[in-house]
Amino acid sequence: MTEPLDKPKRKDPLKRSHVGHVPPAPRSRAAKAMAVRAGQGRFVLQVCKDCAETTYPPRDRCPKCWGELVWRDQPDGATLVAETTVRTSMDLFFRDHLPWRIGTAKLDAGPVAIVHVHGDVADGAAGGARVRLKLCLDRGGNPALFALPETETPNMQDDPQLRTFTANPKHRRVLVTDGRGPVGQAVAEGLIEAGAATVFLGNADPLMRYPGQASIEACEGIETVPLDIGDTRSVAELAGQLGGRVDILVNTAGFTREGGVGFGGKITDLQAGLDIDVTGLMRLAQAFAPAMSGRSDDGVNAAAAFVDVASVYGLTGRSGFAGMAASAAARLTLLAGLKSEMRQTGIRVMSVLTGPVDDEWHQSVLPPKVAPRQVARAVVDTLANGHDLTPVGDIAKDVLARWQADPLLTIREETE
Amino acid sequence: MDPSSRRRASYDGAVVCAPVTVPYVRFSPQTAHWWTGAALSALGRAAGIGPNDIDGICYSSFSAHPDTVVGMVQHLGLSPRWMDHIPTGGASGVMALRRAARAVQAGDADLVACVAADTNHIDSFRQTLTQFSRFSQDATYPYGFGGPNATFALITDNFMREYGVGRESFAKLCVAQRDNALSNPHALMKKPLSVEQYMAARPISDPVHLFDCVMPCAGAEAFLVTTPERAEALGLSAARIAATIERHNAFPDDSVQTRGGWECDIDALWSDAGCCPADMDMVEAYDDYPVIVAMQLADLGFCAKADLAGFIARTDFTVAGDLPLNTNGGQLSAGQAGAAGGYQNVTEALRQILHCPLGRQVPDARRALVSGFGMVNYDRGVCTGAAVLEQEVVR
């Protein structure tokens, strides 16, 4: 049984922080393709188009018939046939996390794989123990197979090896950027329920009342902080105060107004949207990413993730919300750049893509719309599983699936 | 017709001579090129030859990057009419031997230098590992980065359970090899090892413990393959190649490696050689980990896997014993000099049967079995080979 993680003690500010490293990072193109799917929570392996052979490690051609390979979802069961506990390593990341348990797993899907092994898989279980494999992303954003006990065990998420593959909010301090809106408030409450130690909840205009204020102020663990992501100085000041205490950052800020491109759109709305959505994201990244990167392996409440909640229409554009979709598109592009930078420091960058939220700015949009609570659940789920792309709600799932299958067609459909 | 039933040609017309070892050091500031030159220089002294005499070269190294044999011939002033680069690490010595012999037999070359050389800088071993192979980059080393220790720990864990082999069997092999190493002046390990010390060693990656692991180092090994006439003209002692086998990626569907490619071709080896395991005066087996030594003893026909524990307990593997094993101490006690680790089994066998040992002589040694194993591309060794060498003439 996994020992529950203790609440971390206050750190001695005079002590040198533990420097975070990432596990060995170079990967083949095929392994990167596996990572992209892992980030969406899929358990995939390559299958031959011609002979249907399932293969691993990632290859570029089928080893049985030399046919071409495609990624397919696979059953996640496996039998552990050998195991070891690594007690010495020359790698800086693993040296800091020894001993490290690995095994050889015979997958129900066919191939054999070397896998990380959860502490609750019974000792000496190799030689027949049944396990469930999870396809995770490591701190460097690379795919990793992790063997879990077949059935849930107490405090399973607290396993020290598994925790390095997630950004579980338990005992962590989170900055949620926009507390004046229903999404930010729901996300803050959801994180507290998921075990976050503190949620710093941004308020762009501390002198003005806002809906939901009473329940937010009554919620233990939520601390409102002044933060206007449209103002570089405001972001820098908060980073100066909180810097080394933000373990997870969730950007829920966004600016949504109706309007077209040549017809019915306002230039000022577009400018305001770009300032909040796009420039705001860069302000947050520049103010918080370096301090988070310096604390990426700093114990139980090490800095772990930067999450951005954006509109799925950033992938496609959207008729009637052209400016909002444009700023979401720019936001996703910036986030991809940030993700690449943070892969080198061990901080995960995650994207939650939402359809129209059931709020005052989508009054004329037909259902289904996304309830703020759904966004909160998606954020917590993404963090706890270490995914990096999570669509929330039926519309976002539908748009993402169509976009993955045929991006140009989906762009046309969504802008008609 | 089954192509494997075609009889292989003998190695008549080719002999192996002049085994040389450039003494190993734990770390070296020199390059692979320097060590390669040192090996050629030692060959030159042993055979009285220079660059213009060598018309064929077989080369193996992990640390010569960005050069291959191509860069090496220009760097070291050779103009060969036949050359080969063999990137198979622990299997490279046996493979070089059989390729060079065919080249000499066919007349494509007369005097082939077979050389393996590697340097070992501080941190070279880690760097070699991180770039070793695509599969290990994608799917092995990011799993704890235990290096080969972890991969062989998984193989050992399964092997011990599957065949009832305990750590005491591995202790017997390692202690015997250390005993053999004590007379080898070049061996990096110079202190005796007891079974108690072996058993009490710290775990590295369970069930692999400290004395199951080799010490990476710098070093070089080389030998010559030529015609019997040329060997005589040079005044060199010579060995014949009675038989060889080679196999890669055998048994890909085994979940964990319990056997090597030897098992595919073992009958061909002994029938071509016209002798049997009992006729061997020694075994020079590839010994990156003792489990692989045990695997070879079974796969090469010395005992059944189910009887390994009993066979090891009954047998004396020291130089004076009933089956001398890795008579120079092997890599476990002499050090693992990269690709040269896949050559030292060949050079040591040659020295014993040509009666010019570095340390103690196996009494009346005339026949040796040499076995190579290399390249953990993912979860197992991919390349295997073996050769039976016999004394032709001692000069």
Contacts between the chains, C-beta under 8 A, distances in Angstrom:
chain1	res1	chain2	res2	distance
A	23	B	142	5.0
A	23	B	145	6.8
A	24	B	130	5.6
A	24	B	137	7.2
A	24	B	141	5.3
A	24	B	142	5.4
A	24	B	145	6.2
A	26	B	130	7.2
A	26	B	131	7.8
A	26	B	137	5.5
A	27	B	137	6.7
A	27	B	138	5.7
A	28	B	134	5.3
A	28	B	137	7.1
A	28	B	138	5.4
A	30	B	138	7.6
A	31	B	138	4.2
A	31	B	139	7.7
A	56	B	139	7.2
A	57	B	134	8.0
A	57	B	135	4.7
A	57	B	138	5.1
A	57	B	139	3.7
A	57	B	378	6.1
A	58	B	138	5.7
A	58	B	139	7.4
A	63	B	252	7.5
A	81	B	158	6.2
A	81	B	255	5.1
A	81	B	256	5.6
A	82	B	154	4.3
A	82	B	155	7.3
A	82	B	157	4.6
A	82	B	158	4.1
A	82	B	256	5.2
A	83	B	154	7.1
A	83	B	157	6.2
A	84	B	146	7.3
A	84	B	150	5.7
A	84	B	153	3.6
A	84	B	154	5.4
A	84	B	157	5.9
A	84	B	205	4.8
A	84	B	206	5.4
A	84	B	207	7.5
A	84	B	208	7.4
A	85	B	203	7.7
A	85	B	205	6.7
A	85	B	206	4.9
A	86	B	144	3.9
A	86	B	145	7.6
A	86	B	146	3.7
A	86	B	149	7.6
A	86	B	150	4.9
A	86	B	153	7.7
A	86	B	205	4.8
A	87	B	202	7.7
A	87	B	203	5.4
A	87	B	204	5.9
A	87	B	205	6.0
A	87	B	206	7.4
A	88	B	146	7.1
A	88	B	149	7.1
A	88	B	204	5.4
A	88	B	205	7.3
A	89	B	144	6.4
A	89	B	145	4.6
A	89	B	146	5.7
A	89	B	147	7.5
A	90	B	125	7.3
A	90	B	126	4.3
A	90	B	129	7.5
A	90	B	145	6.7
A	90	B	147	6.7
A	91	B	126	7.6
A	91	B	141	7.7
A	91	B	145	3.6
A	93	B	145	7.7
A	94	B	144	5.5
A	94	B	145	4.6
A	94	B	146	7.8
A	100	B	144	3.9
A	100	B	146	7.5
A	101	B	144	7.8
A	102	B	143	4.7
A	102	B	144	5.0
A	102	B	146	7.4
A	102	B	150	6.4
A	102	B	154	7.4
A	103	B	154	7.1
A	104	B	154	4.9
A	104	B	158	7.2
A	104	B	255	6.9
A	104	B	256	5.5
A	104	B	379	6.7
A	106	B	255	4.8
A	112	B	255	5.0
A	112	B	256	7.5
A	112	B	379	6.9
A	113	B	139	6.9
A	114	B	139	6.2
A	114	B	140	5.6
A	114	B	143	5.0
A	114	B	151	7.8
A	114	B	154	7.2
A	114	B	379	6.0
A	115	B	143	7.0
A	116	B	143	6.1
A	116	B	144	7.5
A	126	B	157	6.2
A	126	B	158	7.3
A	126	B	161	7.7
A	127	B	158	7.6
A	127	B	161	5.4
A	138	B	142	6.6
A	142	B	142	6.4
A	144	B	142	6.4
A	144	B	143	7.5
